Amino acid sequence: MQTSYKTTVKAVVFGTLLLMAGSVLAAPGVVEKTSNNDFNQTVQKIKSSVTANKLVILKELNQQKMVKMVGVHAEPSISFEVFHPRFGKAIHANDNSAFLAVPLRILVQQDGNKVKVYYQQASALFAPYNGLDDLGRQLDKLMANIVDAATK
């Protein structure tokens, strides 16, 4: 009985540490929203909303096709790299190394019977850089607008 108790305690402690490590290792500022639309509708609404919010889709990556190339079956998954050169002016004026944090990314994934949309807040991406707090907040609002419109 004593061995069983020790094993149970070890399992609980290990499980708790894993949960804590997962939350610590998660990227800061990641926002997750569940869409009220199917996958294709959500993707189309993301595209429309990016344009409506005066950003540009620089790249569209089909994650499902990419992992299929290495033999992995995955549900539909597309990521978008979005930005606009006008925001580069503030980055250039304050901290050129912050160009590492752009373009911003939006990920749309089928998750069983749900469609999830993820993005990382620009304010979190720009936090390590000098003078970009205002730009981060401005882009946070734009990204939230884009994702909110696409998931309604």
Number of C-alpha atoms within 10 A of each C-alpha: 6 7 8 9 10 11 12 12 12 12 12 12 12 12 12 12 12 12 12 11 11 11 11 10 9 9 12 13 14 13 15 14 16 18 22 14 16 14 22 13 14 23 23 11 20 24 19 14 20 22 14 13 12 11 19 17 18 13 13 15 13 15 17 16 17 13 12 11 9 8 9 11 11 15 12 16 21 18 19 23 16 20 20 14 10 9 14 17 10 15 21 12 10 14 14 14 12 18 13 9 14 17 19 19 21 20 21 27 23 19 14 8 8 14 22 22 26 17 21 19 22 26 20 17 20 23 13 12 17 13 15 21 16 12 16 18 16 14 18 19 12 19 25 15 15 22 25 17 17 23 20 11
